[in-house]
Amino acid sequence: GGLWCLPEVASTLDAETFCTQHGLTLLADQAAADFEHVFTHFRLTITPHALQVARGTALAAEPDWDWFTREQALAAGIPQPLRKLLSNPQASLF
């Protein structure tokens, strides 16, 4: 509640379909290694993808979206799994 996050999709939705649905043109899609985040009562497995996109009309179509650099995202209120992903020096994709 009230935190910024990256777009999340079901594993059955591919990146190109997601981009098309949101007015983005997909230029590149590179998957990173899965990682786990453990909550009190369950484990979340995340499969991050670094997408290079052309914005197109995405910001007009999605009023709650904004674009952040990695540094801006880390300075914002973001969920712990996202902070873990963006803070990882091995995550050169992001």
Beta strands, then each sheet from edge to edge (+ up, - down):
strand 1: 25-31
strand 2: 35-38
strand 3: 43-46
strand 4: 49-54
sheet 1: 1+ 4-
sheet 2: 2+ 3-
end
